[in-house]
Amino acid sequence: MLTFSGMDYADPKKKNGVVGKILLAAGLTALCILMLKQSTSFNTPSPFSRHEVGVTHVLVTGGAGYIGSHAALRLLKDNHRVTIVDNLSRGNLGAVKVLQGLFPEHGRLQFIYADLGDPQAVNKIFSENAFDAVIHFAAVAYVGESTLDPLKYYHNITSNTLGIMEAMATHNVNTLIYSSTCATYGEPEKMPITEVTPQVPINPYGKAKKMAEDIILDFHKNSHMAVMILRYFNVIGSDQGKGWEMKHQARITCLIHGKDIAVCMLFDAARGITDGLKIVVTKCGGGVEKMCNWSKRAGRSVKEFVEACKKATGANIKVDYLPRRPGDYAEVYSDPSKILRELNWAAKYTDLEKSLQVAWRWQKAHRNGYGSSPASI
Ligand SMILES: NC(=O)c1ccc[n+]([C@@H]2O[C@H](COP(=O)([O-])OP(=O)(O)OC[C@H]3O[C@@H](n4cnc5c(N)ncnc54)[C@H](O)[C@@H]3O)[C@@H](O)[C@H]2O)c1
C-alpha cells in the first residue's frame, strides 16, 4: 500500500520514475484532448463558413450603426444568419450586444471587428465566411464633415464600396443591397424628387455615394450580381421591441436593379419599410427591373420639425436661425406615388410627432446611449 509518508521516504530513483510516468501520462492525456478538440472543430466547421440550404447568410456592414443594427435585428427575426462587420468608428458595440442577447443561439449572429478600408481584412472575411448576400451600410455620413474632409469620404464610401464589390466578385457573392442617400440628387430644379430626377450631388458625401452607385451599376450590367440601391431621405425613431426600441423610417427612396434577387432581403429601419421591401424584392425576383420612391408625402419644413420636437419632448426648445452650411440643401423630399401604385406599399409610421416621441423615449431611457441601458447587456 502506498501512503503519503511512504512516498516521502521512498527511494529517490523510484520516486522520480513514478512522477515522470504520471507527468508523461498527464501530458499525453492533455495532447489527446487537444487533438480531439481540434479534430472535432475540423469535422464541424463554423456554421458561418458554409452555405446551408434554407438559410440565408447576410453580411451586414456597419451593423453596429443606427440603420444597420435595425436591419440586422429584422434579418435575425426573419431567421437569417447574420455577420456584422464594423470598425466601431461611429457605431456602438452596445447595439451588437443587444442583438447577441436577443439571438444567442449558435450560428445566428457573429460580429467581426474590422475596417473595410483594409483589403486584406476584407478578403479574409470573405474567404472564411460563406455569404449569400451583402447589405452595405458602413459609411461616414455627415454632409458638413464631408466638405471639410472630402478625401475621408471618397475613401470611406467610394473606395471601400469598390473593395466590397471586388471581394464579392472574387468570392462569388451575387446579391447586394447598397445604402445610398438623397444627397446624390443635390438640389433638383423640381420637387418632389422621383427616380428619374437627375443626380447632381453638391457635396463630397453625395458625390462619393453617387460614384459608389455608378461602380455598382456598371458592374451589375455585365455580371450576375443582383443589386438594389436604396436612397434614404431621413431616418428617425427606433424599434419599440422588448428591451430595445427600434428606429423607424420617415422617408425613403429606392432604386432597384434586380437581375435575380433570389434572396428575400429585408431592410428594417422600420417595420413598415420592411413590409414594403418584401413586396419589392418579391416583384423584382425573376429579372424585373424597378425604380421606386419610398415616402409618404412631401417633406416637412425645419420650422415644422422644431415645433414637433417641442411637442414630443414637452421642452421649450430655444431656436437660433442660422444661414445654411456649405453643402446643405434648401429642400429635399420625394414622391412615393410609384411604389404605392405599383407595389401597393405605403409607410405605416408617418406621424412626425409620434416618431419623435419614440426617439425621445429612447433617449430618455438611455441617457448615455447603450451604456446606461439595462438592455445594453
Ligand atoms: N441615417 C440616415 O438618415 C441616412 C440617410 C441617408 C443615407 N444613410 C446611409 O445609411 C447608411 C447607414 O447610416 P447610419 O445612419 O446607420 O450611420 P451610422 O454612422 O449609425 O452607421 C454607420 C456604421 O458604419 C461603420 N463604419 C464606418 N466606416 C467603416 C469602415 N471603414 N469599416 C467598418 N465599419 C465602418 C460605423 O462604425 C457605423 O457603425 C450609411 O451608408 C448612410 O450613408 C443614412
The ligand as a Gaussian input file, in Angstrom:
#p B3LYP/6-31G(d) Opt

LIG

0 1
 N      -29.428000      57.861000     -41.078000
 C      -29.935000      58.465000     -42.157000
 O      -30.900000      59.226000     -42.059000
 C      -29.357000      58.181000     -43.529000
 C      -29.826000      58.923000     -44.607000
 C      -29.318000      58.650000     -45.864000
 C      -28.387000      57.649000     -46.046000
 N      -27.925000      56.945000     -44.974000
 C      -26.900000      55.908000     -45.209000
 O      -27.228000      54.744000     -44.477000
 C      -26.046000      54.096000     -44.024000
 C      -26.133000      53.884000     -42.529000
 O      -26.317000      55.136000     -41.897000
 P      -26.479000      55.264000     -40.322000
 O      -27.328000      56.444000     -40.073000
 O      -26.858000      53.963000     -39.760000
 O      -24.974000      55.627000     -39.903000
 P      -24.139000      55.155000     -38.636000
 O      -22.956000      56.074000     -38.517000
 O      -25.014000      54.990000     -37.446000
 O      -23.628000      53.712000     -39.083000
 C      -22.548000      53.524000     -39.949000
 C      -21.707000      52.369000     -39.397000
 O      -20.634000      52.106000     -40.296000
 C      -19.463000      51.866000     -39.530000
 N      -18.301000      52.169000     -40.383000
 C      -17.977000      53.353000     -40.951000
 N      -16.856000      53.221000     -41.671000
 C      -16.464000      51.932000     -41.563000
 C      -15.367000      51.185000     -42.088000
 N      -14.429000      51.751000     -42.845000
 N      -15.289000      49.871000     -41.786000
 C      -16.214000      49.270000     -40.999000
 N      -17.263000      49.931000     -40.478000
 C      -17.383000      51.245000     -40.750000
 C      -19.584000      52.804000     -38.331000
 O      -18.783000      52.420000     -37.240000
 C      -21.081000      52.687000     -38.039000
 O      -21.350000      51.643000     -37.134000
 C      -24.875000      54.953000     -44.463000
 O      -24.331000      54.402000     -45.626000
 C      -25.508000      56.299000     -44.755000
 O      -24.808000      56.992000     -45.747000
 C      -28.395000      57.189000     -43.724000

